Amino acid sequence: MLAALDAGFPDVAAMEAAEVRAAIRARRAPLQRLPDMRAARDLTVDGPGGQLPLRVFRPHHDGDALPVIVFAHGGGFVFCDLDSHDEFCRSMAAGVGAVVISVDYRLAPEHPAPAAHDDMLAALRWAAENAGAFGGDPARIALAGDSAGGNLAATVAIAARDGGGPEVAAQILIYPVIDDDFETESYQRFGTGHYNTTSAMQWYWQNYAPHGTDDVRLVPTRASSLAGLPPAVVVTAELDPPCSAGDAYAQRLAGDGVAVRHRRYNGLFHGFLTIPSLAATRAARTEVWAMVRDVLGPA
């Protein structure tokens, strides 16, 4: 699987953003809209840059107050959208028993940082005010994201802490892009030949943060302290260049007194949780959904 992905993924560093988006869309299978939901609704809300599209998934679970997960998709801050992560969000909603709100944040380079961060924060605030209308519990709202989306979940958790809310029950960081340090052990060991590459990661950051990354809204480790942040689920993949930074962030969270559930999947690669046909993914999803249920707790 890794060899096929590595051979077939576009060399994004040699392309323009529009070309990359077209190439990524061309690789997608038709949207199946599975697993089935009680309700899946597209809507737009007021965002800091205009209309902000969301997709709200309500699973077939009893109860009128399910936990809520505000989710930011991966894609290097440059590509992917609501459809690219539709199956993943549906599976998370069903597996966790939660309302999932997927956020179609503005993409770089047309909208450089902190546009995506600001959109995610706006979606969190909207969820806090409107979750009840979708069967969600406004007292149990989590932030989540994979890859670049994991960065947005982490930085918005800090913004909510420092900006007076909304209250966040958990942060779910799935092989998150924590920073732009390309000299870590995992970058040195796995920066080529393992699907996600150092050159691609550098290109993503150049598009997202053309004016630098000395801003806690872009890099969560810029925060002077992580104390007081919500409990975290941190998932990393051994063969992923950002793995070392994700592992270190989990350790720093714990060191600052945050409850952390950290699972590194050895032998697996960036993005594996969004490949449902992989047997290892099915097993890992079961574990991750259980960790999320545990951190969100009962109603």
N, C-alpha and C positions, 0 to 999 in steps of 0.2 A: 504494500500500500504506500509506504513512504517513498519507494523508488518511483512509483507511478506518479505520485503527486509532485515529487521533485522534478521529474522530467517534463511534466505537462503544465506546470504553473508558469505564467508569463514572467519575463524578466522585467519587472516593473521599473527598475532603476533606469532602463533604457527607453522608457515610454512616457508619454504625456498622460495626465490623469484621465482624460476622456477616453483615450485608447485603452487604458487599464480597465476602466469600468465596462467598456464594451466587451473586452476579452473575458472578464470575469462573468458577465451576464451570459455570454455564449457558452460557457462551461456548465451552466446550471441545468439540472433536470427540470421538467415541468412541475409547477407547484401542485402538490397533492392535497394540501389542506388537511393533513393528518398529523397526529391523532385527532379524532373528532372532539370538538368542544361543545359545551352547552351554548356558548355564544362566542363569536369572534367578530369584532366590530372595528372598522376603520373610522377615525374621526380626526378632526384638526382642532387645535386649541391655540390660543394666543401665545406666541413665543417672543423672545427678545429680538428675533430677526424677521418677524412676520408670522404667518400661519405655520404651526408645528404639527406635522402628521404623527399620529399614534395608532397603534393597533392593540386592542384590549382583548385578552383571551380569558374566558371564564370556563373552567373545566367542569366536568360532570361530578361535582362533589356536593354533598349535602351541607347545609348550613348557610347562613346569610352573612357571615363575617369571616371570609377567608383571608389569610395574609395576602399582602400585595407585594409584587416584585416589579420594580421599575427597571427595565432592561435596556442596556446600550449595546448594540451589535459591534463586532469587530470589523476589520477591513482597513487597518492602517490609517484611520481617520479620513481616508480618501474614497473608499468604495464600500460596497454592500449596502443593504437597505432592509426594509421590513420583510420583503419576500425572501431574501437570502437566509434569514434566521427564523422564518416562519415555523418550520418543523421543530427547531430547537426550542423555541418559546412555547409551542404547544406541548412538547414533551415535558418541559419544565413545569408548566401549569398542571398537567396531569400527574406527574410524578411527585411533585411537592404538595399538590392540593392548594394552589394559590392562584389568585388573579395575577396575570402577567401583563404589564403595560410596556410594549416595545416602542422605542423612541426613534423616529426617523430624523435624527439631528443633522444639522448642516455639515457638509463635507468640505474638507480642504482639497486643493489650495484656494478655491473660490472663496471659502469662508475660513480663514486661518484662526488658530487659537486666539482667544478662548471661546469661540463661537459654539463648538460642540459641547464644551463644559457648561456654558450658559444655558443651552437648550436642555441639557439633562437636568440641570437644577430647576429650570422652569417646569419640566415634566414632573419632577418630584413634588414641587409645590402644588401643581394641579392635582396630582394623585392624592395628596393629603386632604384636599378640599372636596374631591369628587369620588373617591374610591367607594364610598358607601353605595353610590348609585349603580355600581357594577358588582355588588355582593362582596366588596372588600372591607377589611377592617382597617380604618385609618390609624389605629394605634399600633399596627404591625406592618409597617412599610419597610421593605428592604431595597437597597440599591444593588444592581448586578450588571455584569458585563463580561464579555470575553475579549481577550487581546486588547485592542485599543479601547473597547468598551469597558474593560476592566480598569483601565486608567481613568476613564470618566466616572465610574462608580466610586473609585478611591478618592478622586479629587472633589467630587460633589459631597461625599461623606464629610470631608474636612470643611467644605464651604457651609454645609448645614450646621455643623458643630459651631463654627465661628460666626455664623450669621444669624443665630437665633432660631434655627430650625428650618424646615420641619424636623420633628424627631424621627430618627432613622433607627429601625430595630436591628438591622444587620447590613453588612456589606459582603457581597459575594463576588470574589475576584477570580476569574477563570483565566489561567495563564496570562495574567495582566501585563501590559506594557507599562512598567513603573517609571522608567527613566530613559535617558539617551546615553548611558554609559556603555560603550561598545567594547570595553576592555575586560569585562567580567569573564570568569572561568567558562560559563556556558557559551558566550560569544566566541571565545577562543577555540573551544572544542567543537561546537556545532554550528558555526556561522556559515558554513557552506555544506551542500549536500544533504541537508535535512529539512527541505521544503521551505521553511522560513529562513531567510538569509540575512547576514549582516548588511549587505548592500541594500536589500529591500527595506530593512528597518531604518537605515540612514535616510533613504529616500522618503519614507513616510514622515519622519521627523522634519526633514527639510520642507515638505509640503505643509505640514501642520503648524510648525513653529518657525517660520522664516526669520523671526526677530529674536530668536533665542528662547531658552527654557528656564530662565531664572524667575519662575513664577509658580507659586503653589497650586494655581489653577491648572497647570500643565504637568507638573512633576510633584507627586504627593510627598516625596522625601524632602522637599523644600520646607515643609512645615517644621517649626522648631520643636514641636512635640506632637505625638500621636495619641497622647492620653485623652480620655474622654470620647474617643471614637466608638462607634457601635461595634458589637462583636462581629468577627470576620470569619468567613470561609474562604480560604486561599487554596486554589488548585494550580499546580504547576506541572510541566511535562519535562522530563529529563533532557530530551533531545532538542529542546527549544532554546534558541539564543537568549531570550529574556528570562530563562528559568532562574538563574542565580539571583537576579534582582527581585523576582517574585518571592523566592525563598527568604532572601534577606529582609524583605518588607514584612513578611509574616513574623520573622524573628523580632524585628523592631516593634511591631504592634504589640507582641506579647511582652517585650521588655518595657513598654510604656503602660502596661497594665490592661491591655485590651484582651478579651477572651478570643482565642484564635483556634480554629479547626483547620489544620494545614495538611494537605495530602499532595505529595509529589508522585506522579505516575512515571516510574522508571521504564525506559524502553519505548516511551510514546513521545509524540511530536506535537508541535503547535497545531491547534485547530482540531485535534482528534475528536473532541466531544460533539462536534457538529457533523460527524460521519456515522450515521446510525447503522450502516451496514457492517461496520467493524465490530467483531465480537468483543474486543476489549472496551469499546465505547459503551456497549450495552451494560457491561458489568460496572464500568466506572460511573455511568449515569445513575445506576441504582445507589451506589455509594454516595455520590454527590447530592442527589435529591434527599437522601436520609440525613446528611449533614445539614442541609438547608432546613429541613423540617425540624431538626433538633435545635438549631439556633433560633428559629422563629417561635418555637414553643407553642403550647396550646392556647386556644382563644381565652 
